[in-house]
Amino acid sequence: MRYAHTVEQVRAAERELMARVPEGTLMQRAASGLAHAVVDLLGGAYGARVLLLVGSGDNGGDALHAGALLARRGCAVEAVLLSEQVHAGGLAALRAAGGRSVERASRRPDVVVDGIVGIGGRPGLRPEAEAALTQVAGVPVVAVDVPSGVDVDTGRVEGPYVVADLTVTFGSHKPAHLLDPAAEACGAVHLVDIGLDLPPAAVESLQAEDVARLVPRPRPQDHKYTRGVVGVRAGSAQYPGAALLCVAGAACGLAGMVRYVGEDRVADRVREAHPEVVGAGRVQAWVVGSGGGQHADEALAAALADEVPTVVDADALQHLRPGPRDLVLTPHAGELAAMLGRDRGEIEGDPLAWARHAAEEYAAVVVLKGRHTVTARPGGRVRVTTTGTPWLATAGAGDVLGGVVGALLAAGLEPFDAASVGSWLHGAAATLAGGDGPLVATEVARALPAAVRSLPRP
């Protein structure tokens, strides 16, 4: 599991460790990891030109000490000091190693190290920092801990901020590394272990080993009913493809049987495409709403009447009323905005807060779909999905996701696990299907069994 700890948690762990190690140890560990990451990015040190943008916080100190290490390895290191108060020991180390402080870079650097704002800084950048970044526009940027200007604990951005090619963070990931829009500004994220002892965090991200442990696997004595039966009420005469795609996700093999209930003409197309799918009967979970059109309210009512775990998607979301049930809601930002009476931009600007808000208001697990999908449960616990590819932003992909989550519910996972595991597998299948190129939702569904097979042995 990848945990994303808050600023308060990280600082408490740092204080605890600093009481046990010599002064300056943590900064030296951080600086060493940062310097190595810069060298890896450059492909070597000797002769490279490095520009440090240095603020008043500890991130500036990390950048200065890393600059000293880089200077000793043959880099030409310059530092633009953006505050009258910078880390004195770091500045002295840089100058002793042959680096120097400047008003602006003497020549165009090969890399810029962003040590402007520490993890406790407010969102946004001061004008002088923004101006310094403008002067080196187009140069690769390595951010220290987080890109300066983003909100570390929420992933929000307000005003100007650094967009990094690489972020080198220390001790733990932070929410901003996982949650958009800040996560998109991080580029690749490299974690340096500096020896912190940290508790589990409320924001986390599943890794392949976690998914392998959670995915239901059939026992030798199992049969199709004991493996779980998932029912699908999706699609309509207007949107028959939604039924086909939702069933394709549900029929990925994670549950023992799929039942489809819908309009006759749509049901005929489903059976033609998926001969293993059967009609109405008892189920352990429902998926409802994808492409449901004007009858989505009836389909939702019928599914909820069975009192089994249910995935509610698309058209059915507008008919849902809050209440404590085993539900997984799968809105995109526009749908969640309509559910909460907010503006879509508000949802996209702070997905963590709004997913948590919706989970509390609806007393349900909420899967807020996006580049990094946010799965929230009542109580504040969140999982962020980082698998997938931008090509997954394609029509019908959400229908497939609903089917996968429904299959996992039927197979016995509780809603939070089913939702987050389903989202992870959905993204992994998209990567397998399309790589770094285009794909369509049908290909995502077809790649789901391969995504499960690719998991490490639990």
C-alpha positions as CSV (number, residue, x, y, z in Angstrom):
1,M,0.0,0.0,0.0
2,R,1.2,3.5,-0.8
3,Y,0.2,5.8,2.0
4,A,0.0,9.6,1.6
5,H,0.6,11.3,4.9
6,T,-0.4,14.8,5.8
7,V,2.0,17.6,6.7
8,E,1.2,17.2,10.4
9,Q,1.9,13.5,10.3
10,V,5.2,13.9,8.5
11,R,6.3,16.7,10.8
12,A,5.5,14.7,13.9
13,A,7.5,11.8,12.6
14,E,10.4,14.1,11.8
15,R,10.4,15.5,15.3
16,E,10.4,12.1,16.8
17,L,13.4,11.0,14.6
18,M,15.4,14.2,15.0
19,A,15.3,13.6,18.8
20,R,17.3,10.3,18.2
21,V,19.8,11.2,15.5
22,P,22.5,13.9,15.2
23,E,21.4,17.4,14.1
24,G,21.2,17.8,10.4
25,T,20.9,14.1,9.6
26,L,17.5,14.2,8.0
27,M,18.4,17.1,5.7
28,Q,21.6,15.4,4.7
29,R,19.6,12.2,3.8
30,A,17.1,14.2,1.9
31,A,19.8,16.2,0.0
32,S,21.7,13.0,-0.9
33,G,18.6,11.4,-2.3
34,L,17.7,14.6,-4.2
35,A,21.2,14.9,-5.7
36,H,21.2,11.3,-6.9
37,A,17.8,11.9,-8.5
38,V,19.0,15.0,-10.3
39,V,22.0,13.1,-11.6
40,D,19.8,10.3,-12.9
41,L,17.6,12.8,-14.7
42,L,20.6,14.5,-16.3
43,G,22.3,11.2,-17.2
44,G,25.5,12.3,-15.5
45,A,26.8,15.2,-13.4
46,Y,30.1,16.5,-14.8
47,G,29.7,19.7,-16.7
48,A,25.9,20.0,-16.2
49,R,24.4,23.3,-15.3
50,V,22.1,23.3,-12.3
51,L,20.0,26.2,-11.1
52,L,18.5,26.2,-7.6
53,L,15.4,28.3,-6.8
54,V,15.6,28.7,-3.1
55,G,13.0,29.9,-0.6
56,S,13.2,30.3,3.2
57,G,11.9,26.8,4.2
58,D,13.6,23.5,4.8
59,N,13.0,22.5,1.1
60,G,15.3,25.4,0.2
61,G,17.9,23.9,2.6
62,D,17.5,20.5,1.0
63,A,18.1,22.1,-2.4
64,L,21.2,24.0,-1.2
65,H,22.8,20.9,0.4
66,A,21.9,18.9,-2.7
67,G,23.5,21.6,-4.8
68,A,26.7,21.3,-2.8
69,L,26.8,17.6,-3.5
70,L,26.2,18.2,-7.2
71,A,29.0,20.9,-7.3
72,R,31.4,18.4,-5.8
73,R,30.5,16.0,-8.6
74,G,31.4,18.6,-11.3
75,C,28.1,20.4,-11.8
76,A,28.1,24.2,-12.3
77,V,25.6,25.1,-9.6
78,E,23.9,28.5,-9.2
79,A,21.3,29.5,-6.7
80,V,18.7,32.2,-7.0
81,L,17.8,33.2,-3.4
82,L,14.1,34.2,-3.3
83,S,14.1,35.1,0.4
84,E,16.3,37.2,2.7
85,Q,16.2,34.3,5.1
86,V,17.5,31.0,3.6
87,H,19.1,28.0,5.2
88,A,22.4,29.4,6.4
89,G,24.1,26.0,6.7
90,G,23.0,25.0,3.2
91,L,24.1,28.2,1.6
92,A,27.5,27.9,3.3
93,A,27.9,24.3,2.1
94,L,27.0,25.3,-1.5
95,R,29.6,28.1,-1.5
96,A,32.2,25.9,0.0
97,A,31.7,23.4,-2.7
98,G,32.1,26.0,-5.5
99,G,28.5,26.9,-6.1
100,R,27.4,30.5,-6.0
101,S,24.3,32.6,-5.4
102,V,23.1,34.8,-8.3
103,E,20.4,37.3,-9.2
104,R,19.5,35.2,-12.3
105,A,21.1,32.3,-14.2
106,S,24.3,33.3,-16.0
107,R,23.5,30.7,-18.7
108,R,20.5,28.6,-19.5
109,P,20.6,25.6,-17.1
110,D,20.1,22.0,-17.9
111,V,17.8,21.5,-14.9
112,V,16.0,23.7,-12.4
113,V,15.6,22.5,-8.8
114,D,12.4,23.9,-7.2
115,G,13.2,24.6,-3.5
116,I,10.9,27.6,-3.3
117,V,8.2,26.6,-0.8
118,G,8.2,24.0,1.9
119,I,5.4,21.5,2.5
120,G,3.9,23.9,5.1
121,G,3.6,26.7,2.5
122,R,0.3,28.2,1.3
123,P,-0.9,27.5,-2.2
124,G,0.3,30.0,-4.9
125,L,3.6,31.7,-5.6
126,R,4.9,35.1,-4.9
127,P,5.6,37.4,-7.9
128,E,9.4,37.1,-7.6
129,A,9.2,33.3,-7.6
130,E,6.9,33.3,-10.6
131,A,9.3,35.7,-12.4
132,A,12.3,33.4,-11.7
133,L,10.4,30.4,-13.2
134,T,9.4,32.4,-16.3
135,Q,13.1,33.1,-17.0
136,V,13.8,29.4,-17.3
137,A,10.6,28.3,-19.0
138,G,11.1,25.1,-20.9
139,V,14.0,23.8,-18.7
140,P,13.3,20.4,-16.9
141,V,12.2,21.0,-13.3
142,V,12.9,18.8,-10.3
143,A,10.6,19.7,-7.3
144,V,11.8,19.2,-3.8
145,D,9.1,17.3,-1.8
146,V,6.2,18.9,-3.8
147,P,5.9,21.4,-6.6
148,S,5.9,24.8,-5.0
149,G,2.5,26.5,-4.9
150,V,0.2,23.4,-4.5
151,D,-1.7,22.5,-1.4
152,V,0.1,19.5,0.0
153,D,-2.8,18.0,2.1
154,T,-5.6,18.4,-0.5
155,G,-4.1,18.5,-4.0
156,R,-5.8,21.8,-4.7
157,V,-4.1,24.6,-6.6
158,E,-4.8,28.3,-6.3
159,G,-2.9,30.8,-8.3
160,P,0.5,30.1,-10.0
161,Y,2.4,26.9,-9.1
162,V,5.4,24.9,-10.3
163,V,4.8,22.2,-12.9
164,A,7.6,19.7,-12.4
165,D,9.0,16.9,-14.6
166,L,10.2,15.0,-11.5
167,T,9.3,15.4,-7.8
168,V,11.6,14.0,-5.2
169,T,9.8,13.5,-1.9
170,F,11.1,12.3,1.5
171,G,9.8,9.9,4.1
172,S,6.4,9.4,2.6
173,H,4.1,10.4,-0.2
174,K,1.8,13.3,0.4
175,P,-1.8,13.7,-0.8
176,A,-0.7,16.2,-3.4
177,H,1.4,13.4,-5.1
178,L,-1.8,11.4,-5.7
179,L,-4.6,13.8,-6.0
180,D,-5.3,16.0,-9.0
181,P,-4.8,18.7,-10.0
182,A,-1.6,18.9,-7.9
183,A,-0.6,15.3,-8.9
184,E,-0.5,16.3,-12.5
185,A,2.0,19.0,-11.6
186,C,4.3,16.5,-9.9
187,G,5.5,14.6,-13.0
188,A,7.2,11.4,-12.0
189,V,7.4,11.0,-8.2
190,H,10.5,9.5,-6.6
191,L,10.4,8.6,-2.9
192,V,13.5,8.9,-0.7
193,D,13.5,6.9,2.5
194,I,14.9,9.1,5.3
195,G,13.9,6.7,8.1
196,L,10.6,8.1,9.3
197,D,8.3,5.9,11.3
198,L,4.8,6.7,10.1
199,P,1.3,5.4,10.9
200,P,-1.2,4.3,8.2
201,A,-2.8,7.3,6.5
202,A,-6.4,8.2,5.5
203,V,-5.3,8.7,1.9
204,E,-3.8,5.6,0.2
205,S,-3.2,4.0,-3.1
206,L,-3.4,0.3,-3.9
207,Q,-0.4,-1.4,-5.4
208,A,-0.3,-4.6,-7.4
209,E,0.5,-6.7,-4.3
210,D,-2.5,-5.2,-2.5
211,V,-4.8,-6.0,-5.4
212,A,-3.5,-9.5,-5.7
213,R,-4.3,-10.0,-2.0
214,L,-7.8,-8.6,-2.3
215,V,-9.0,-10.1,-5.6
216,P,-11.4,-13.0,-4.9
217,R,-10.0,-16.3,-6.2
218,P,-12.1,-19.5,-6.6
219,R,-11.6,-22.3,-4.2
220,P,-11.4,-25.9,-5.5
221,Q,-14.9,-26.6,-4.2
222,D,-16.5,-23.5,-5.6
223,H,-19.2,-23.5,-8.3
224,K,-20.8,-20.7,-10.3
225,Y,-23.3,-19.7,-7.5
226,T,-20.8,-19.7,-4.6
227,R,-18.5,-17.5,-6.7
228,G,-21.2,-14.9,-6.8
229,V,-23.9,-13.8,-9.2
230,V,-24.0,-10.2,-10.5
231,G,-27.1,-8.7,-12.0
232,V,-27.0,-5.9,-14.6
233,R,-29.8,-3.4,-15.3
234,A,-28.2,-1.1,-17.8
235,G,-28.8,0.1,-21.3
236,S,-31.9,1.1,-23.2
237,A,-33.2,1.3,-26.7
238,Q,-31.5,4.7,-26.9
239,Y,-28.2,3.4,-25.4
240,P,-27.9,-0.3,-26.1
241,G,-24.1,-0.1,-26.1
242,A,-24.1,0.7,-22.4
243,A,-25.7,-2.6,-21.7
244,L,-23.1,-4.5,-23.8
245,L,-20.2,-2.7,-22.2
246,C,-21.5,-3.0,-18.6
247,V,-22.1,-6.7,-19.1
248,A,-18.6,-7.1,-20.7
249,G,-17.1,-5.6,-17.5
250,A,-19.2,-7.8,-15.2
251,A,-18.5,-10.9,-17.3
252,C,-14.7,-10.6,-17.0
253,G,-14.6,-13.8,-15.0
254,L,-14.4,-12.4,-11.4
255,A,-17.9,-13.6,-10.6
256,G,-19.5,-16.9,-11.3
257,M,-22.5,-15.8,-13.3
258,V,-23.9,-12.6,-14.8
259,R,-27.7,-12.0,-15.2
260,Y,-29.0,-9.3,-17.5
261,V,-32.4,-7.6,-17.1
262,G,-33.6,-5.1,-19.6
263,E,-35.6,-4.3,-22.7
264,D,-36.1,-7.3,-24.9
265,R,-34.3,-5.9,-27.9
266,V,-31.3,-5.0,-25.8
267,A,-31.4,-8.3,-24.0
268,D,-31.2,-10.1,-27.3
269,R,-28.1,-8.1,-28.3
270,V,-26.5,-8.9,-24.9
271,R,-27.1,-12.6,-25.2
272,E,-25.8,-12.6,-28.8
273,A,-22.6,-10.9,-27.6
274,H,-22.3,-12.8,-24.4
275,P,-24.0,-16.3,-24.6
276,E,-22.9,-17.1,-21.1
277,V,-25.2,-14.4,-19.6
278,V,-28.6,-15.4,-18.3
279,G,-31.8,-13.7,-17.4
280,A,-33.6,-12.6,-14.2
281,G,-33.0,-14.5,-10.9
282,R,-31.4,-14.1,-7.6
283,V,-28.2,-12.1,-7.4
284,Q,-25.6,-11.1,-4.8
285,A,-25.1,-7.6,-6.3
286,W,-26.6,-5.3,-8.9
287,V,-25.2,-2.8,-11.4
288,V,-27.7,-0.2,-12.5
289,G,-27.9,3.0,-14.4
290,S,-25.4,3.0,-17.3
291,G,-27.3,4.2,-20.4
292,G,-30.6,3.6,-18.5
293,G,-32.3,6.6,-20.1
294,Q,-35.8,7.5,-19.1
295,H,-36.4,4.2,-17.3
296,A,-33.3,4.5,-15.0
297,D,-35.5,5.3,-12.0
298,E,-37.5,2.1,-12.4
299,A,-34.3,0.1,-12.8
300,L,-32.8,1.7,-9.7
301,A,-35.9,1.0,-7.6
302,A,-36.0,-2.6,-8.7
303,A,-32.4,-3.2,-7.9
304,L,-32.6,-1.5,-4.5
305,A,-35.6,-3.6,-3.6
306,D,-33.4,-6.7,-3.5
307,E,-31.4,-5.2,-0.7
308,V,-28.1,-6.4,-2.0
309,P,-24.9,-4.4,-2.6
310,T,-25.5,-2.2,-5.7
311,V,-23.4,-0.1,-8.1
312,V,-25.2,3.0,-9.1
313,D,-24.0,4.8,-12.2
314,A,-24.9,7.4,-14.8
315,D,-28.6,8.0,-15.3
316,A,-29.6,6.3,-12.0
317,L,-27.6,8.7,-9.9
318,Q,-30.0,11.5,-10.4
319,H,-32.8,9.4,-8.9
320,L,-30.8,8.2,-5.8
321,R,-31.8,9.5,-2.4
322,P,-29.3,9.4,0.6
323,G,-29.6,6.5,2.9
324,P,-27.4,3.9,4.6
325,R,-27.2,1.0,2.1
326,D,-24.3,-1.0,0.6
327,L,-23.9,1.2,-2.4
328,V,-21.1,2.2,-4.7
329,L,-21.8,5.4,-6.6
330,T,-19.6,6.0,-9.7
331,P,-20.1,9.6,-10.9
332,H,-17.8,11.6,-13.0
333,A,-17.2,15.2,-12.0
334,G,-20.2,16.5,-13.9
335,E,-22.6,13.9,-12.4
336,L,-21.3,14.6,-8.9
337,A,-21.8,18.3,-9.4
338,A,-25.4,17.7,-10.3
339,M,-25.9,15.4,-7.3
340,L,-24.5,18.0,-4.9
341,G,-25.8,21.1,-6.6
342,R,-22.3,22.4,-7.2
343,D,-20.3,23.6,-10.2
344,R,-18.2,21.0,-12.1
345,G,-15.1,23.2,-11.8
346,E,-15.5,23.0,-8.0
347,I,-15.5,19.2,-8.1
348,E,-12.5,19.0,-10.4
349,G,-10.6,21.6,-8.3
350,D,-10.9,19.6,-5.1
351,P,-11.8,16.0,-5.8
352,L,-10.7,14.8,-2.4
353,A,-13.0,17.1,-0.4
354,W,-16.0,16.6,-2.7
355,A,-15.7,12.8,-2.9
356,R,-15.5,12.7,0.9
357,H,-18.5,15.1,1.2
358,A,-20.6,12.9,-1.1
359,A,-19.7,9.7,0.7
360,E,-21.0,11.3,3.9
361,E,-24.1,12.8,2.4
362,Y,-25.1,9.6,0.6
363,A,-23.8,7.2,3.3
364,A,-22.2,5.3,0.5
365,V,-18.8,4.6,-1.2
366,V,-18.2,7.2,-3.9
367,V,-16.0,6.6,-6.9
368,L,-15.2,10.0,-8.4
369,K,-13.9,9.1,-11.8
370,G,-11.1,11.1,-13.3
371,R,-7.4,10.8,-14.3
372,H,-6.7,9.7,-10.8
373,T,-10.0,8.3,-9.6
374,V,-10.8,9.0,-6.0
375,T,-12.7,6.3,-4.0
376,A,-14.1,7.6,-0.7
377,R,-16.0,5.9,2.1
378,P,-18.0,7.4,4.9
379,G,-15.5,8.3,7.7
380,G,-13.0,9.9,5.4
381,R,-10.8,7.0,4.2
382,V,-9.8,7.4,0.6
383,R,-8.0,5.4,-2.1
384,V,-6.6,7.0,-5.2
385,T,-6.2,5.0,-8.4
386,T,-3.0,5.8,-10.3
387,T,-3.2,3.0,-12.9
388,G,-4.4,3.8,-16.3
389,T,-3.6,6.0,-19.3
390,P,-5.1,9.2,-20.7
391,W,-6.5,7.2,-23.5
392,L,-8.9,5.7,-21.0
393,A,-11.0,8.9,-21.3
394,T,-13.2,7.3,-23.9
395,A,-16.9,6.7,-24.3
396,G,-18.2,3.6,-22.5
397,A,-15.2,3.1,-20.2
398,G,-17.3,4.0,-17.1
399,D,-19.8,1.4,-18.1
400,V,-17.1,-1.3,-18.1
401,L,-15.9,0.0,-14.7
402,G,-19.4,-0.4,-13.2
403,G,-19.6,-4.0,-14.4
404,V,-16.2,-4.9,-12.9
405,V,-17.1,-3.4,-9.5
406,G,-20.4,-5.2,-9.5
407,A,-18.6,-8.5,-10.2
408,L,-16.3,-7.9,-7.2
409,L,-19.2,-7.1,-5.0
410,A,-21.0,-10.3,-6.0
411,A,-17.8,-12.2,-5.4
412,G,-17.8,-11.0,-1.8
413,L,-15.7,-7.9,-1.5
414,E,-17.1,-5.2,0.7
415,P,-18.0,-2.0,-1.2
416,F,-14.8,0.1,-0.5
417,D,-12.5,-2.8,-1.6
418,A,-14.7,-3.7,-4.6
419,A,-14.7,-0.1,-5.8
420,S,-11.0,0.6,-5.4
421,V,-9.8,-2.9,-6.7
422,G,-12.2,-2.5,-9.6
423,S,-10.8,0.9,-10.4
424,W,-7.2,-0.4,-10.2
425,L,-7.9,-3.3,-12.5
426,H,-9.8,-1.1,-14.9
427,G,-6.8,1.2,-15.2
428,A,-4.4,-1.7,-15.5
429,A,-6.5,-3.3,-18.2
430,A,-6.5,-0.1,-20.2
431,T,-2.7,0.1,-20.0
432,L,-2.4,-3.5,-21.2
433,A,-4.9,-3.0,-24.0
434,G,-3.7,0.3,-25.3
435,G,-0.2,0.8,-24.0
436,D,0.7,4.4,-25.0
437,G,-1.9,4.5,-27.8
438,P,-5.6,4.8,-28.4
439,L,-8.1,2.2,-27.2
440,V,-11.9,1.8,-26.9
441,A,-13.9,0.6,-24.0
442,T,-14.5,-2.9,-25.5
443,E,-10.7,-3.5,-25.5
444,V,-10.5,-2.5,-21.9
445,A,-13.1,-5.2,-21.0
446,R,-11.3,-7.8,-23.0
447,A,-8.0,-7.0,-21.2
448,L,-9.5,-7.5,-17.7
449,P,-8.6,-11.2,-17.4
450,A,-5.1,-10.5,-18.5
451,A,-4.8,-7.7,-15.9
452,V,-5.8,-10.2,-13.2
453,R,-3.4,-12.8,-14.5
454,S,-0.6,-10.2,-14.5
455,L,-0.9,-9.7,-10.7
456,P,1.8,-11.1,-8.5
457,R,1.0,-14.3,-6.6
458,P,-0.6,-13.3,-3.3
